[in-house]
Amino acid sequence: MSTQRMLYFLCLITCFLIYQATSESDFNYTICTGSDFAPNSTYEANLNAILPRLTSNTKIDYGFYKYNISYGQVIDRVYATGLCRGDVAPKACRSCLNDTISLLKKQCPHKMDAVGGFSKCMLHYSSDSLERFRESNVRVFLCSDDRITDWDQYSNILNTLLSRLRVKAATSDSNRNRKFAEGNATAPGSQPIYATVQCSPDLTVPECNDCLTGAFSELTKYCTNNSGGGVIKVSCNFRYENYSFYQPIADAITSLSPLGSPPPALPPAPSTTTNSSATTYHHGNSKRSHAIIDIIVPTVAFVGLLIFICMIYLRVRKPTAKHVESKSISEDETKEVESSQFDFDTIKVATNNFSDANKLGQGGFGPVYKGRLLDEQEVAVKRLSSNSGQGDIEFKNEVLLMARLRHRNLVKLLGFCFERKERLLVYEFLPNKSLDYFLFDPIKRTQLDWKTRYKIIEGIARGLLYLHEDSQQRIIHRDLKSSNILLDADMNPKISDFGLARLFVVDQTHANASKIVGTLGYMAPEYARHGKFSMKSDVFSFGVIILEMISGHKIGGFRDGDNVEHLLSFAWKNWRKGAAANIIDPSLNDALRDEIVRCMHIGLLCVQERDTDRPTLASVLLMLDSYSFALPVPLQPAYFMDNCCSVEIQLSGCHSVETGSKDQKSDCAEASVNEASISSLYPR
């Protein structure tokens, strides 16, 4: 092996060790809800006063829990509560809660209500009392990536273990101020299961039982066949894994006094039995600490040496031409899907030299062709235009993203070609083209009865939920629209075109784009005006598609007699008047009118002006699947206009809005925002 290859190998090992350490680090989460408070307001002053008190000026009973406290006058009062996992020592509990305070200040600035935490603790503050905030049913779901083959037997043992721990946490006298229990069991194939359950100490036995029972049942909606999972709620939580993630609990742990208080006097010498028990516990920790130090110190030194060698090599090596360097970077980044790389001649033959007869359509960054490979497999080939500077970025983005994604409602990437200045993406071929091909044609859309349209709506929601919550990395699509929904032979929807998609880290909820790209009408107002995007931006686009599915009309052109009106405005005005029939496609069955109107209601919830008012995809699926689920009253949608005009006048600022073929700009005043609120559904 050459010196150059050896150094690359050492750098790769170093990066792997760093990645492994990062991936095994403590997870964290934040949920930002409620209204915004004004900077330098009384509420902000009260919040800044109460958060330090939560961890410094009050006793943490048993080292695990701080009861809720409040601060300020009624109108600006802040309520806060913190809960640490039952095996966490007092000092670590304070540290975890302080880290959570910093996390919430960073992730939820100016939010009146927020929940956040790490694996060892959870902290919440709100303008509502703890009892009222519990009614909002905020929760966080945990799901591991590892799958269990024999789930039926595994789940039976898991349910038995969790039920036993639930009873122990709720009723055990020794845990009455802790409300925490941990334990383990063995599943078929000698698979270990470790679990913890916990309730807030202020819950009664029935309340604790009910909270945990509800959490157990909720997890199965989003997390099945997984070797690890859990639910974190304000009042209770549980978690299970196939490895031990908690520490053994000592028989007695004293409460931690407030910081700044004098240390308590030393107790008398304990009995032999008590001393033995305590010594065993502390010696275990001591030995473990020494073991960790003995392993970590040389490992860190070794990694540091490797990094130093790599830096020296990269500094002294001869520079190469910029063109060659750029090409090698692109090749390295696509190595994880190298097995799916096609050569250009194969694709050229498959598409009959990219003939017009094989052309399926024209995308924002190039044409799409139908092809047939040597094994007779039919494919769709997207050919990025050579003169599109953005095409290279979108190509790389789509290859690296799609290589990681597997879901029945996402189009499957079969491979790519990256040679001779050509950028080609090879997808599975879907015979029914895209949703807009049927939906906006007055003849073809009669093939889409309500049952088919409802199936398409549900499928899109499930695909988006996978991108937002269930894939290994959170992904925001940013360009969801009817033309990017492809249909297979059975009219099952598949989300496509991930060139504009963006990755989020685990605890990230929002991001800002330096350049706004997408399709006007489908873009959420906060993105079109300010470049701010999140999962709720995709929810907005999804809501537009729902209303298009119901009406059979495009977002920007609903014709009402001689008038052409924006779809969101027309839907809102008719829904408020109780005249939903005016927007429903006449070809749909009148017998299903109630179901269609309910779906319109869900669509209007998704297109509300403020992103915080829109439901999550998990909530949307609950609404679609359960007719007994009460729907909140929607607020006025974004881009609402009383008179006929173009949607562009509602955009503010001078952002360039790229639609693939041309730029559009707007210098208009920002639309007013309705400050009313609705009862919130649970975010995930």
C-alpha positions in Angstrom: 0.0 0.0 0.0 1.4 3.4 -1.0 2.1 6.1 1.5 -0.7 8.2 0.0 -3.2 5.4 0.4 -2.0 4.6 3.9 -2.5 8.2 5.0 -6.0 8.3 3.4 -6.8 5.1 5.3 -5.6 6.6 8.6 -7.7 9.7 8.0 -10.7 7.5 7.2 -10.2 5.5 10.5 -10.0 8.8 12.4 -13.2 10.1 10.9 -14.9 6.8 11.6 -13.9 6.9 15.3 -15.1 10.5 15.6 -18.4 9.6 13.8 -18.9 6.6 16.1 -18.3 8.7 19.2 -20.7 11.3 17.9 -23.4 8.8 17.0 -23.3 7.2 20.4 -23.5 10.6 22.2 -26.6 11.7 24.2 -29.6 12.5 22.1 -31.6 15.7 22.6 -34.9 17.1 21.5 -36.9 20.4 21.6 -40.5 21.2 21.0 -41.3 24.9 20.5 -45.0 25.7 20.8 -47.3 28.6 21.7 -47.1 32.2 20.9 -44.0 34.4 20.8 -43.2 36.8 23.6 -41.8 40.3 22.8 -38.1 41.0 23.4 -37.4 42.7 26.7 -41.0 41.9 27.8 -42.1 41.1 31.4 -42.6 37.5 30.4 -39.0 37.3 29.2 -37.8 38.8 32.5 -39.8 36.3 34.4 -38.5 33.4 32.3 -34.9 34.5 32.8 -35.6 34.7 36.5 -37.3 31.3 37.0 -34.9 29.1 34.9 -31.8 29.5 37.1 -34.0 29.0 40.2 -35.1 25.7 38.9 -31.7 24.1 39.3 -29.9 26.3 41.9 -32.2 27.6 44.6 -34.4 24.6 45.4 -33.9 21.1 46.6 -34.2 18.2 44.1 -35.9 15.5 46.0 -34.0 12.2 45.8 -31.8 13.9 43.2 -34.4 13.1 40.5 -37.2 15.7 40.3 -37.9 19.3 40.8 -41.6 20.1 41.4 -43.1 22.8 39.3 -42.6 26.4 40.3 -44.1 29.6 39.0 -42.9 33.2 38.9 -44.4 36.6 38.1 -47.9 38.2 38.0 -50.8 36.2 36.6 -50.8 37.8 33.2 -47.1 37.2 32.6 -46.6 34.2 34.9 -44.1 31.5 33.9 -44.4 27.9 35.1 -41.5 25.5 34.9 -40.8 21.9 35.8 -37.9 19.5 35.5 -37.7 15.8 35.6 -34.5 13.7 35.7 -34.4 10.0 35.0 -34.5 7.9 38.2 -31.0 6.6 38.0 -29.3 10.0 37.5 -27.3 11.3 40.4 -28.1 14.8 41.8 -25.1 16.6 40.4 -25.6 15.1 37.0 -29.3 16.0 37.2 -28.5 19.7 37.8 -26.0 19.6 34.9 -28.5 18.0 32.5 -31.2 20.5 33.4 -28.8 23.4 32.9 -27.8 22.0 29.5 -31.5 21.8 28.6 -32.0 25.4 29.5 -29.2 26.4 27.2 -30.7 24.2 24.5 -34.2 25.7 24.7 -32.9 29.2 24.7 -31.0 28.4 21.5 -33.7 26.4 19.7 -36.9 28.1 21.0 -36.0 31.8 21.2 -39.0 34.0 22.1 -41.4 31.0 22.5 -43.7 31.2 25.5 -44.0 27.3 25.7 -41.2 24.9 25.2 -40.2 21.3 26.1 -36.8 19.9 25.7 -34.2 17.6 27.2 -31.7 14.9 26.8 -31.9 11.1 27.5 -31.4 11.8 31.2 -33.7 14.7 31.8 -36.6 16.8 30.6 -37.5 20.4 31.2 -40.6 22.4 30.4 -41.7 26.0 30.8 -45.0 27.5 29.8 -47.4 30.4 30.3 -50.0 27.7 31.3 -49.9 25.8 34.5 -48.4 22.2 34.5 -51.9 20.7 34.7 -53.2 22.7 31.7 -50.0 22.0 29.7 -50.4 18.2 30.2 -53.7 18.4 28.4 -51.9 19.4 25.2 -50.5 15.9 25.2 -47.0 16.9 23.9 -44.8 13.9 23.4 -41.6 12.7 21.8 -41.2 9.3 20.2 -38.0 7.3 20.2 -37.3 4.5 17.6 -34.1 2.7 17.0 -32.9 1.7 13.5 -32.4 -2.0 14.4 -35.2 -4.4 13.5 -36.5 -7.5 15.3 -37.3 -10.5 13.2 -39.6 -12.3 15.6 -41.5 -9.3 16.8 -44.6 -11.2 18.1 -42.6 -13.1 20.8 -40.3 -10.1 21.4 -43.3 -7.8 22.0 -45.0 -10.2 24.4 -41.9 -10.3 26.6 -41.5 -6.5 26.3 -45.1 -5.8 27.2 -44.8 -8.1 30.3 -41.7 -6.3 31.4 -43.1 -2.8 30.9 -46.3 -3.8 32.8 -44.4 -5.1 35.7 -42.3 -1.9 35.8 -45.3 0.3 35.5 -46.9 -1.2 38.6 -43.6 -1.0 40.5 -43.1 2.7 39.6 -46.6 3.7 40.5 -47.1 1.8 43.7 -43.8 0.9 45.3 -43.4 2.5 48.7 -39.6 2.7 48.3 -40.1 4.7 45.1 -43.1 6.8 46.3 -41.0 10.0 45.8 -39.2 8.7 42.8 -41.9 7.0 40.7 -39.2 5.2 38.7 -38.5 1.6 38.0 -35.9 -0.2 35.8 -35.5 -3.8 34.9 -34.5 -6.3 32.2 -35.7 -9.5 30.5 -34.5 -12.0 27.9 -36.3 -12.4 24.6 -36.0 -15.3 22.2 -32.5 -15.9 20.9 -31.0 -14.7 24.1 -31.7 -11.1 23.1 -31.6 -8.8 26.2 -34.2 -6.1 26.8 -33.5 -3.3 29.2 -36.2 -0.8 30.2 -37.1 2.1 32.4 -40.5 3.7 33.3 -41.1 6.9 35.2 -43.9 9.2 36.3 -43.8 12.7 37.8 -43.8 12.3 41.6 -46.9 14.5 41.9 -49.0 11.9 40.0 -51.3 9.6 41.9 -51.2 5.9 41.4 -54.1 5.9 38.9 -52.7 8.9 37.1 -49.3 7.3 36.8 -50.9 4.0 35.5 -53.0 5.8 33.0 -50.2 8.0 31.7 -47.8 5.0 31.2 -50.5 2.8 29.7 -51.4 5.5 27.2 -47.7 5.9 26.3 -47.2 2.2 25.8 -50.1 2.1 23.3 -49.0 5.2 21.5 -45.6 3.9 20.6 -46.9 1.1 18.4 -48.4 3.7 16.0 -45.0 4.9 15.0 -42.4 2.3 16.1 -42.9 -1.4 15.6 -40.4 -4.2 15.0 -37.7 -2.0 16.6 -35.1 -3.3 19.1 -35.4 0.0 21.0 -38.0 2.7 21.5 -39.8 4.9 23.9 -42.2 7.8 24.6 -41.3 11.0 26.5 -44.3 13.0 27.9 -44.5 15.8 30.4 -46.0 13.6 33.0 -44.4 10.2 32.3 -41.9 8.4 30.1 -40.6 5.0 29.2 -37.7 3.6 27.1 -36.4 0.2 26.2 -33.3 -0.9 24.4 -31.3 -4.1 23.6 -28.4 -2.7 25.7 -28.1 -1.3 29.2 -28.5 2.5 29.1 -29.1 3.2 32.8 -27.2 2.9 36.0 -28.2 0.6 39.0 -30.0 2.6 41.7 -28.5 2.7 45.2 -30.8 1.6 48.0 -30.7 5.1 49.4 -29.7 8.4 47.8 -29.9 11.6 49.8 -31.5 14.7 48.4 -29.3 17.4 46.9 -29.5 20.7 48.8 -29.7 24.0 47.0 -26.5 25.2 45.6 -24.8 27.6 47.9 -26.1 25.8 51.0 -23.6 24.6 53.6 -22.8 20.8 53.3 -24.6 18.6 55.8 -22.7 17.2 58.8 -21.2 13.8 58.4 -23.5 11.0 59.6 -22.5 8.5 62.3 -20.6 5.4 61.1 -23.2 3.0 59.4 -23.8 -0.6 60.3 -21.7 -3.3 58.6 -24.6 -4.2 56.2 -25.3 -0.7 55.2 -21.6 0.1 54.8 -21.0 -2.9 52.7 -23.9 -2.1 50.4 -22.8 1.5 50.0 -19.1 0.5 49.5 -20.1 -2.0 46.8 -22.0 0.7 45.0 -19.3 3.3 45.1 -16.5 0.9 44.4 -18.3 -0.1 41.3 -18.5 3.4 40.1 -14.8 4.0 41.0 -13.6 1.0 39.0 -15.8 1.9 36.1 -14.3 5.4 36.1 -10.8 4.1 36.1 -11.7 1.7 33.3 -13.2 4.5 31.2 -10.1 6.7 31.8 -7.7 3.8 30.9 -9.5 3.3 27.6 -10.3 6.9 26.6 -7.0 8.5 27.3 -4.9 6.3 24.9 -7.7 6.3 22.4 -7.9 10.1 22.3 -4.1 10.3 22.1 -4.1 7.9 19.2 -6.9 9.8 17.4 -5.1 13.1 18.0 -1.9 11.6 16.5 -3.8 10.4 13.4 -5.3 13.9 12.9 -1.9 15.5 13.3 -0.4 13.2 10.6 -3.3 13.9 8.3 -3.0 17.7 8.7 0.8 17.5 8.0 0.2 15.4 4.9 -2.6 17.7 3.5 -0.4 20.8 4.1 2.8 19.5 2.4 1.3 17.7 -0.5 1.5 19.3 -3.9 -1.6 21.2 -5.1 -3.5 19.8 -8.0 -5.5 21.5 -10.7 -8.8 22.8 -9.6 -10.8 20.8 -12.2 -9.2 17.5 -11.1 -9.8 18.3 -7.4 -13.4 19.1 -8.0 -14.0 15.8 -9.9 -12.3 13.7 -7.2 -14.4 15.3 -4.5 -17.6 14.5 -6.3 -16.5 10.9 -6.9 -15.6 10.4 -3.2 -19.0 11.8 -2.1 -20.8 9.3 -4.3 -18.8 6.2 -3.3 -21.5 5.0 -1.0 -23.7 4.3 -4.0 -20.9 3.4 -6.4 -22.4 -0.1 -7.0 -25.4 1.6 -8.7 -23.3 3.7 -11.1 -24.2 3.3 -14.8 -21.9 4.1 -17.7 -23.0 6.7 -20.1 -23.2 4.4 -23.1 -25.6 2.0 -21.3 -28.0 4.9 -20.7 -27.6 6.3 -24.2 -28.6 2.9 -25.7 -31.5 2.5 -23.2 -33.0 5.9 -24.1 -32.4 5.5 -27.9 -29.8 8.2 -27.7 -32.2 10.4 -25.7 -34.7 10.6 -28.5 -37.7 12.9 -28.4 -39.9 9.8 -28.7 -38.6 8.6 -25.4 -39.0 12.0 -23.7 -41.5 11.9 -20.8 -41.3 15.5 -19.7 -39.2 18.5 -18.8 -38.1 19.3 -15.3 -36.7 22.4 -13.8 -33.1 21.3 -14.4 -33.5 19.1 -17.5 -35.6 16.6 -19.4 -36.8 13.1 -18.3 -36.6 10.1 -20.7 -38.0 6.6 -20.6 -35.4 3.9 -21.1 -35.1 0.1 -21.3 -32.0 -1.5 -19.9 -30.4 -4.7 -21.3 -32.3 -6.8 -18.8 -35.6 -5.4 -20.1 -36.1 -3.3 -17.0 -37.9 0.0 -17.7 -36.4 3.1 -16.1 -36.9 6.9 -16.1 -33.7 8.9 -16.7 -33.4 12.5 -15.6 -30.7 14.3 -17.6 -29.5 17.4 -15.9 -28.8 20.3 -18.4 -25.1 20.8 -18.9 -25.5 24.6 -18.8 -27.2 24.5 -15.4 -24.7 25.5 -12.7 -27.3 24.5 -10.1 -27.8 21.1 -11.8 -24.5 19.8 -10.4 -25.5 20.7 -6.9 -29.0 19.2 -7.3 -27.5 16.1 -8.8 -25.1 15.5 -5.9 -27.8 16.3 -3.4 -30.4 13.9 -4.9 -27.9 11.0 -5.3 -26.6 11.2 -1.7 -30.1 11.7 -0.2 -32.0 9.0 -2.3 -29.3 6.4 -1.6 -30.3 6.4 2.0 -34.1 6.4 1.6 -36.4 3.3 1.4 -40.1 3.8 1.5 -43.1 2.6 -0.6 -44.2 6.2 -1.0 -40.8 7.6 -2.2 -39.6 7.1 -5.8 -36.7 4.6 -5.9 -33.3 5.7 -7.2 -31.8 2.8 -9.2 -28.5 4.5 -10.0 -26.7 7.4 -11.6 -24.1 8.3 -14.2 -21.3 10.8 -13.7 -19.1 11.0 -16.7 -18.3 13.0 -19.9 -19.7 16.1 -18.1 -23.1 14.3 -18.0 -25.2 14.1 -14.8 -27.9 11.4 -15.1 -30.2 10.0 -12.5 -31.9 6.6 -13.1 -35.2 6.0 -11.3 -37.8 3.2 -11.4 -40.3 3.8 -14.2 -43.8 4.6 -13.1 -46.3 4.2 -15.9 -49.0 6.7 -14.7 -46.7 9.7 -14.9 -47.4 12.4 -12.3 -50.4 13.5 -10.3 -50.9 16.8 -12.2 -51.1 14.8 -15.5 -54.5 13.4 -14.3 -55.6 16.0 -11.8 -55.6 19.1 -13.9 -57.1 17.6 -17.1 -60.9 17.8 -17.1 -61.1 14.4 -18.9 -58.4 12.4 -17.2 -59.2 13.5 -13.6 -62.5 11.5 -13.9 -60.3 8.4 -13.5 -59.5 9.7 -10.0 -62.5 8.8 -7.9 -62.5 9.9 -4.3 -61.3 6.5 -3.0 -58.2 6.9 -5.2 -57.6 10.5 -4.3 -57.9 9.7 -0.6 -55.4 6.9 -1.0 -53.0 9.3 -2.8 -53.4 11.9 0.0 -52.7 9.3 2.7 -49.7 7.9 0.8 -48.1 11.4 0.4 -48.6 11.9 4.1 -46.9 8.7 5.0 -44.0 9.4 2.7 -43.5 12.9 4.2 -43.7 11.4 7.8 -40.9 9.0 6.9 -38.8 11.9 5.6 -39.5 14.1 8.7 -39.4 11.5 11.5 -38.7 7.9 10.5 -35.7 8.0 8.2 -32.2 8.0 9.6 -31.8 11.7 9.0 -34.6 14.3 9.0 -35.2 15.6 5.5 -37.2 18.6 4.4 -38.3 18.3 0.8 -38.9 22.0 0.0 -40.4 21.4 -3.4 -43.5 19.3 -2.8 -46.1 19.8 -5.5 -48.5 17.8 -7.7 -46.0 17.4 -10.5 -43.5 15.9 -8.1 -46.0 13.2 -7.0 -45.6 10.2 -9.4 -48.1 7.4 -9.6 -47.4 3.7 -10.1 -49.6 1.2 -11.9 -52.0 0.9 -9.0 -52.2 4.7 -8.5 -50.0 4.6 -5.4 -48.2 7.9 -4.9 -44.4 8.3 -4.8 -42.7 11.5 -3.8 -40.0 12.5 -6.3 -37.5 15.2 -7.1 -35.2 15.7 -4.1 -32.8 18.2 -5.7 -33.9 20.9 -3.3 -34.2 18.7 -0.2 -32.3 19.6 2.9 -31.0 17.5 5.8 -31.6 18.4 9.4 -29.7 17.2 12.4 -31.6 15.2 15.0 -32.7 18.1 17.2 -33.0 20.7 14.5 -36.4 22.2 13.8 -35.8 25.2 11.6 -33.2 26.5 9.1 -32.8 29.5 6.9 -32.0 29.5 3.1 -29.6 32.0 1.6 -31.4 31.6 -1.7 -35.1 30.8 -2.0 -36.0 28.2 -4.5 -39.2 26.4 -5.1 -42.6 26.9 -6.7 -44.8 29.9 -5.9 -48.1 28.9 -4.4 -46.7 25.8 -2.8 -44.1 27.6 -0.8 -45.0 28.4 2.9 -45.2 32.1 3.6 -42.3 32.1 6.1 -40.1 30.5 3.4 -41.2 32.7 0.5 -40.8 35.9 2.6 -37.8 35.2 4.8 -36.2 32.0 3.7 -37.1 30.2 6.9 -38.1 26.5 6.4 -39.0 23.5 8.6 -41.1 20.4 8.6 -44.1 22.8 8.7 -43.1 24.2 5.3 -43.7 20.8 3.8 -46.9 20.5 5.7 -48.1 23.7 4.0 -47.2 22.4 0.5 -49.1 19.1 1.4 -52.2 21.2 2.4 -52.1 22.9 -1.0 -52.1 19.5 -2.7 -55.0 18.3 -0.6 -57.1 21.3 -1.7 -56.0 20.7 -5.3 -57.1 17.0 -5.0 -60.5 18.1 -3.7 -61.1 20.8 -6.3 -59.3 19.5 -9.4 -57.8 22.9 -9.9 -54.3 24.3 -9.6 -53.3 26.5 -6.7 -53.2 29.8 -8.6 -56.2 29.5 -10.8 -59.6 28.5 -9.5 -62.2 29.7 -12.0 -65.5 30.8 -10.5 -67.6 31.9 -13.5 -65.7 34.8 -15.1 -63.5 35.3 -12.0 -60.2 33.6 -11.5 -59.3 33.3 -7.8 -56.5 32.0 -5.7 -57.4 28.5 -4.5 -56.7 29.0 -0.8 -58.8 32.2 -0.7 -61.7 30.5 -2.5 -61.6 27.4 -0.3 -61.5 29.5 2.9 -64.3 31.8 2.0 -66.6 29.0 0.9 -65.7 26.8 3.9 -66.5 29.7 6.3 -69.9 30.2 4.5 -70.8 26.5 4.8 -70.7 26.3 1.0 -68.0 23.6 0.6 -69.8 22.2 -2.4 -68.6 25.2 -4.4 -65.0 23.9 -4.3 -65.5 20.2 -4.6 -64.8 18.6 -8.0 -68.3 17.9 -9.5 -67.1 14.5 -10.7 -66.8 13.2 -7.1 -69.5 11.2 -5.5 -72.0 13.2 -3.5 -72.4 10.3 -1.1 -68.9 10.9 0.2 -69.5 14.6 0.8 -68.9 14.5 4.6 -65.6 12.7 4.1 -64.5 15.2 1.5 -65.4 18.2 3.6 -63.5 16.7 6.5 -60.4 16.3 4.2 -60.9 20.0 3.1 -60.9 20.9 6.8 -57.5 19.1 7.3 -56.1 20.9 4.2 -57.1 24.3 5.6 -55.3 23.4 8.9 -52.2 22.7 6.9 -52.1 26.0 5.0 -52.5 28.3 8.0 -50.4 31.5 8.0 -48.2 30.7 11.1 -46.1 27.5 11.0 -46.8 26.9 14.7 -50.6 26.7 13.9 -50.1 23.9 11.4 -50.3 20.3 12.5 -47.4 17.8 12.2 -47.6 15.0 9.7 -48.2 12.6 12.5 -51.2 14.6 13.6 -52.5 14.7 10.0 -52.3 11.0 9.7 -54.3 10.6 12.9 -56.9 13.0 11.5 -57.1 11.0 8.3 -57.2 7.6 9.9 -59.6 8.4 12.8 -63.0 10.1 12.1 -63.6 10.3 15.8 -60.6 12.7 16.1 -61.9 16.2 16.8 -60.5 18.7 14.4 -59.4 22.2 15.6 -61.0 25.2 13.9 -58.6 26.5 11.2 -57.5 30.1 11.0 -57.3 32.2 7.9 -54.9 30.6 5.4 -51.7 32.2 4.1 -52.0 34.4 1.0 -55.7 35.1 1.7 -57.0 37.7 -0.7 -60.5 39.2 -0.9 -60.2 40.1 -4.5 -58.7 38.4 -7.6 -55.0 38.9 -7.8 -51.7 37.0 -8.1 -50.2 35.3 -5.1 -46.9 37.1 -5.7 -48.3 40.3 -4.2 -48.4 38.6 -0.8 -44.7 38.0 -0.7 -42.4 40.6 1.0 -38.8 41.5 0.6 -36.6 41.1 -2.4 -35.8 37.4 -2.3 -35.2 35.7 -5.7 -37.8 33.0 -6.1 -36.4 30.5 -8.5 -38.9 28.2 -10.2 -36.5 26.3 -12.4 -37.0 28.3 -15.5 -37.1 31.9 -14.4 -36.7 34.2 -11.4 -39.5 36.1 -9.9 -39.2 39.0 -7.5 -41.5 40.9 -5.2 -41.2 44.1 -3.3 -44.6 44.1 -1.7 -45.6 44.7 1.9 -45.9 41.7 4.1 -49.4 40.3 4.6 -50.9 40.7 8.0 -50.8 37.8 10.4 -53.8 36.7 12.4 -52.7 36.3 16.0 -55.5 34.1 17.1 -54.6 30.6 18.3 -56.1 27.1 18.3 -55.9 24.2 20.6 -52.7 22.5 19.7 -52.2 18.9 18.7 -49.2 17.0 19.9 -45.9 17.7 18.1 -43.4 14.9 17.7 
